[in-house]
Amino acid sequence: MIGAYLWAFVTVGAAAAQTIRNAAQKGLTAEVGTWGATLVRFLFGLPFAVLFLLLASLVFGRLPPLPGFWAILWIGLGALAQVLATALMLQAMRLRSFVVATAFTKTEPVLVLLFAVAFLAEVPTLVMVAGVVAATWGVAVLAWPPPTASLVRRDTTMPALLGTGAAALFALAAVGYKGGIVTLAETPGFLEASTALVVAQTLQAVVMTLVLWQSQPGVVQAVCVRWRPSLLAGFMGALASQLWFFAFALTDVAAVRTLGLVEIFFAQLLARRIFRETPTICELAGLALLVVGLILVLQGV
């Protein structure tokens, strides 16, 4: 029973670790900027990713698989897509109506489902499709600003396009990582997931460091100076990624990314405005849709 749902426990753990990483990154953003905090995720996460790989190799008693051309291509695609997705989100944040873009990024699970069918031949069940759609709809309802929200009156077309573009790239990143993991072995496991993570974080750390060093050298210097607080963000980021990759190795990527929305569910329950204010009908409806969707995904795998 536990083995059948191991991927679900791993995914929930990944979402929890990601929440802690986001909190650690939030504190660093004020000191090193958004791009600096993003660099911390990859640069300081890489040593821990390598450590995870070494420990996995010792535990399983075999050397990590040597990534071939296609594995590196898949993982490289995922790594590049993830960085570009972050860039689109940063651009959306510069617009005053970035809340709209945030809502559109919640279409990622649906796009993961479509990309997984197209590129990985992962054919979902009808129950899973219903779960993905319901959960995505629920999170979009939660993310969409209420009618009374104070928004700057601007055209929302660009934020919507940026949000959807970011969602598509995040979805492509997940599919790329899954493609790389399954290319490493016919029945991939923890060791293959660890190997893929090291390849991805190496590419991202090297590329981002070189680009920022050329364009914003002060950011790289600031990150290096604040290496102590960056260690927590790096460790939790590597741990979250390790668990995400392991979950990808265990089951369909669409199921993993959809169940990962449980992070939003926990955040909404723990948010001060949920405890101190009466939830709106839209918020309750969004939470209900999210719960129903996650239950369907668990049943549909």
Protein Blocks (a to p, Z undefined) as FASTA:
>chain_A
ZZmmmmmmmmmmmmmmmmmmmmmmmmmmmmnojmlmmmmmmmmmmmmmmmmmmmmmmmno
pacddddfklmmmmmmmmmmmmmmmmmmmmmmmpmklmmmmmmmmmmmmmmmmmmmmmno
pacdfklmmmmmmmmmmmmmmmpccfkbccddddfklmmmmmmmmmmmmmmmmmmmmmmm
mmmpmbdcfklmmmmmmmmmmmmmmmmmmmmmmmmmmlmmmmmmmmmmmmmmmmmmmmmm
mmmmmmmmmmcfklmmmmmmmmmmmmmmmpmklmmpccdfklmmmmmmmmmmmmmmmmmZ
Z
